Structures are given as structure tokens and as C-alpha cells.
Amino acid sequence: MHIVVAGNIGSGKSTLTEMLAKHYGWKPQYESVTNNPYLEDYYADLHRWSFNLEVYFLKERFRDLLQISRSSETIIQDRSIFEGVYVFMANNKAMGHLSDRDFQTYMDLFAQMLAVVKMPDLMIYLRASVSHLVANIRRRGRDYEQTMQLVYLENLNARYEEFITKHYPGRVMIVDKDNLDFQHNTADFLSITKRIDQLFYGLFPETTNNSDLPLKLE
């Protein structure tokens, strides 16, 4: 089984991934951030480094999916390949950080990957306001994130909402994060696990969208 925790920068994906992995005995699969050779350059100059960064992430996420497909364990993954394409890459293109040539090359590469990509069994989307994201980003103190512009986070949030609520074709569980502290409040964490238990073992599915991939990026 393959579960994904999705959400904007600072939404708490890695924390929830770790906690759910421990709770259920699942194997966590974390996104490569600290080892990304383009990340600091990207935040310093989005226009120059967007293509490099996105291709690196695409490569890493595709490699992770290949490993997940060969595993007999239940894997919970921090961010999916679909978010990378339909949220982050789409946002960089919309903000003018990618040429049409680079964008088309990237999308052609992703289209070939789709032939061997299986949809996750569940995507848990952590919905958070920009003010909540900013507070978390400041709290964790990564130097390269401290100069991140608010408009960038706002644009990503808008892309996430569009993608999750209107286009993503798989099963989604939306968690409104602003009023939850699942890291420090046991009741908040159990409210999430109860919903997961209901989805996998209960009678009432949460949300399944029916749009077909690939999606159109505008």
C-alpha cells in the first residue's frame, strides 16, 4: 500500500509522515531536501534555477516511485510526484521562471514516467493558511527559506487547492491544519488516524475525484 502526505512548504508533511509511520508500522519515504544541490540557489534566483531544481526533484520522485512499486511494505511518502508537476512546476511556469522550451521538455519527460506510475492508495492533504505556513517556516529556521516571498506561498496554496479539489483523480483526505497541533496534541493526532482507519476499514469513503491524468497546466 502507498500513502502520500501532501501539502505546501511548512504544512507539517514530514512530521505527520514520521508520526503515521510510527503509529501504523509503515515505512516512511522522505523527500530529498537537504541533499538537493539546487535548493539554496533556487531561492536566491528563482528564474535562473527553476528548471534545474524541478528536473532534480522529478528524477528523485520517480526513483522513489520505482522503489515503492517494488516494495512489499506499506509506504508513506512525504510529497508526491504529482504535486511536483501540477503544483510546483506549474507555479514556476505561471510566474515566468521557465521558458516554453524547458517546460515542454520537462512535461515530455513526465509523460513518459506516467506510463509506469501507479496512483497512491491515499493522499492526505494538509491544508494550511499562508500565515500558518510562515509561522512554521520561521520556527524551523532553514536559512534558505527565510527569504521566501509571501506571494510564492500564496500562489502555491492556490495551485494546491485547484489540484486537490478539482483535478487529482485519486482518493484524498483533506486535513485542515490551522487549528490542529497533531505533533503535540494526542487528540488532534488521533482525529487523523481515526479518519484513516475509517477510509481503509470502514464503510464511508472520503473523497475520490474522477478527472483523468495528465492534467492541463495553464
C-alpha positions as CSV (number, residue, x, y, z in Angstrom):
1,M,0.0,0.0,0.0
2,H,1.2,3.5,-0.8
3,I,0.1,6.6,1.1
4,V,1.2,10.2,0.4
5,V,1.2,13.2,2.7
6,A,0.8,16.3,0.5
7,G,0.9,20.0,1.4
8,N,2.6,23.3,0.9
9,I,6.0,24.2,2.4
10,G,5.8,24.4,6.1
11,S,2.5,22.5,6.4
12,G,3.9,19.7,8.5
13,K,4.2,16.9,6.0
14,S,7.4,15.4,7.3
15,T,6.2,15.5,10.9
16,L,2.9,13.8,10.0
17,T,4.7,11.2,7.8
18,E,7.0,10.3,10.7
19,M,4.2,10.1,13.2
20,L,1.9,7.9,11.0
21,A,4.8,5.6,10.1
22,K,5.5,5.0,13.8
23,H,1.8,4.6,14.6
24,Y,1.0,2.1,11.9
25,G,4.4,0.5,11.5
26,W,4.6,1.8,7.9
27,K,7.9,2.6,6.2
28,P,8.5,6.4,5.7
29,Q,9.8,7.8,2.4
30,Y,11.0,11.3,2.8
31,E,11.6,13.9,0.2
32,S,15.2,14.8,-0.5
33,V,15.6,18.4,0.6
34,T,18.8,18.9,2.5
35,N,20.8,17.0,-0.2
36,N,19.3,18.9,-3.1
37,P,22.2,20.7,-4.8
38,Y,20.0,23.4,-6.3
39,L,17.7,24.4,-3.5
40,E,19.7,27.4,-2.0
41,D,20.5,28.7,-5.5
42,Y,16.8,28.4,-6.4
43,Y,15.5,30.5,-3.5
44,A,18.2,33.1,-4.3
45,D,17.3,33.3,-8.0
46,L,14.1,31.5,-9.0
47,H,14.2,32.4,-12.6
48,R,17.7,31.0,-13.2
49,W,17.4,27.8,-11.3
50,S,13.8,26.7,-11.6
51,F,14.4,24.2,-14.4
52,N,17.4,22.6,-12.7
53,L,15.5,22.3,-9.4
54,E,12.4,20.8,-10.9
55,V,14.2,18.3,-13.0
56,Y,16.2,17.2,-10.0
57,F,13.0,16.7,-7.9
58,L,11.3,14.9,-10.8
59,K,14.2,12.5,-11.0
60,E,14.2,11.9,-7.3
61,R,10.5,11.4,-7.0
62,F,10.4,9.0,-10.0
63,R,13.2,7.0,-8.4
64,D,11.3,6.8,-5.2
65,L,8.2,5.6,-7.0
66,L,10.1,2.8,-8.7
67,Q,11.4,1.7,-5.2
68,I,7.9,1.9,-3.8
69,S,6.5,-0.2,-6.6
70,R,8.9,-3.0,-5.8
71,S,8.3,-3.0,-2.1
72,S,6.0,-5.4,-0.3
73,E,5.8,-3.0,2.7
74,T,3.2,-0.2,3.2
75,I,5.0,3.1,2.3
76,I,4.0,6.5,3.5
77,Q,5.6,9.2,1.3
78,D,6.4,12.8,2.1
79,R,5.1,14.7,-1.1
80,S,4.2,13.0,-4.4
81,I,5.5,13.3,-8.0
82,F,2.1,14.8,-8.9
83,E,2.4,17.8,-6.6
84,G,5.9,18.4,-8.0
85,V,4.5,18.6,-11.5
86,Y,1.0,20.1,-11.1
87,V,1.7,22.5,-8.2
88,F,5.4,23.5,-8.1
89,M,6.3,23.2,-11.8
90,A,3.0,24.7,-12.8
91,N,3.6,27.6,-10.4
92,N,7.1,28.3,-11.7
93,K,5.8,28.3,-15.3
94,A,3.0,30.7,-14.4
95,M,5.4,33.0,-12.7
96,G,7.6,33.2,-15.8
97,H,10.5,31.3,-14.3
98,L,10.6,28.8,-17.2
99,S,10.9,29.1,-20.9
100,D,8.4,27.3,-23.1
101,R,11.2,25.1,-24.4
102,D,12.3,24.0,-20.9
103,F,8.7,23.5,-19.7
104,Q,7.9,21.3,-22.7
105,T,11.0,19.2,-22.2
106,Y,10.0,18.6,-18.6
107,M,6.4,17.7,-19.4
108,D,7.5,15.3,-22.1
109,L,9.8,13.6,-19.6
110,F,7.0,13.4,-17.0
111,A,4.6,12.0,-19.6
112,Q,6.9,9.1,-20.2
113,M,7.2,8.4,-16.5
114,L,3.4,8.3,-16.2
115,A,3.4,5.0,-18.1
116,V,4.9,3.2,-15.1
117,V,3.4,5.3,-12.3
118,K,0.7,3.8,-10.1
119,M,-1.7,6.1,-8.2
120,P,-1.2,6.2,-4.4
121,D,-3.9,4.4,-2.4
122,L,-4.5,7.6,-0.4
123,M,-3.3,11.2,-0.5
124,I,-3.5,13.1,2.8
125,Y,-3.6,16.8,2.0
126,L,-2.6,19.2,4.8
127,R,-4.4,22.4,4.0
128,A,-2.9,25.4,5.8
129,S,-3.2,29.2,5.5
130,V,-0.2,31.3,4.5
131,S,0.1,32.8,7.9
132,H,0.3,29.3,9.4
133,L,2.9,28.2,6.9
134,V,5.0,31.3,7.5
135,A,5.0,30.7,11.3
136,N,6.2,27.1,10.8
137,I,8.9,28.1,8.3
138,R,10.2,30.7,10.7
139,R,10.1,28.2,13.6
140,R,12.2,25.5,11.8
141,G,14.7,28.1,10.8
142,R,16.1,26.8,7.5
143,D,18.3,29.7,6.2
144,Y,17.3,29.3,2.5
145,E,13.6,29.5,3.3
146,Q,13.7,32.7,5.4
147,T,13.7,35.0,2.3
148,M,10.8,33.2,0.6
149,Q,8.3,35.7,-0.7
150,L,4.7,35.6,0.6
151,V,3.4,35.7,-3.0
152,Y,5.2,32.5,-3.7
153,L,3.5,30.7,-0.9
154,E,0.1,32.2,-1.8
155,N,0.5,31.0,-5.4
156,L,1.4,27.5,-4.3
157,N,-1.6,27.4,-1.9
158,A,-3.9,28.4,-4.8
159,R,-2.4,25.7,-7.0
160,Y,-2.8,23.1,-4.3
161,E,-6.5,23.9,-3.8
162,E,-7.1,23.7,-7.6
163,F,-5.2,20.5,-8.0
164,I,-6.6,18.7,-4.9
165,T,-10.2,19.7,-5.1
166,K,-10.8,19.7,-8.8
167,H,-8.3,17.6,-10.7
168,Y,-6.5,14.9,-8.7
169,P,-8.1,11.6,-9.7
170,G,-7.2,9.5,-6.6
171,R,-8.6,9.2,-3.1
172,V,-8.0,12.3,-1.0
173,M,-8.3,13.0,2.7
174,I,-8.2,16.7,3.5
175,V,-6.9,17.8,6.9
176,D,-7.4,21.5,7.9
177,K,-4.1,22.1,9.6
178,D,-4.5,25.6,11.1
179,N,-6.5,24.5,14.2
180,L,-4.6,21.2,14.7
181,D,-1.4,20.5,16.5
182,F,-1.0,16.8,15.9
183,Q,2.6,16.9,16.9
184,H,1.9,17.9,20.5
185,N,-1.8,17.2,21.0
186,T,-2.6,13.5,21.1
187,A,-6.3,14.1,20.5
188,D,-5.6,16.0,17.3
189,F,-3.3,13.2,16.0
190,L,-5.9,10.6,16.9
191,S,-8.6,12.5,14.9
192,I,-6.4,11.9,11.8
193,T,-5.8,8.2,12.5
194,K,-9.5,7.7,13.1
195,R,-10.3,9.0,9.7
196,I,-7.6,6.9,8.1
197,D,-8.9,3.8,9.8
198,Q,-12.4,4.6,8.6
199,L,-11.2,5.0,5.0
200,F,-9.3,1.7,4.9
201,Y,-11.6,-0.4,7.1
202,G,-14.9,1.5,7.4
203,L,-17.9,1.9,5.1
204,F,-17.7,5.6,4.1
205,P,-15.0,6.8,1.7
206,E,-14.0,10.4,1.9
207,T,-13.3,11.9,-1.5
208,T,-12.5,10.4,-4.9
209,N,-12.1,12.7,-7.8
210,N,-12.7,11.3,-11.3
211,S,-10.6,13.5,-13.6
212,D,-8.1,11.8,-15.9
213,L,-4.4,12.5,-15.9
214,P,-2.5,14.1,-17.5
215,L,-3.8,17.4,-16.4
216,K,-3.7,20.6,-18.4
217,L,-1.4,23.3,-16.9
218,E,-2.2,26.9,-17.5
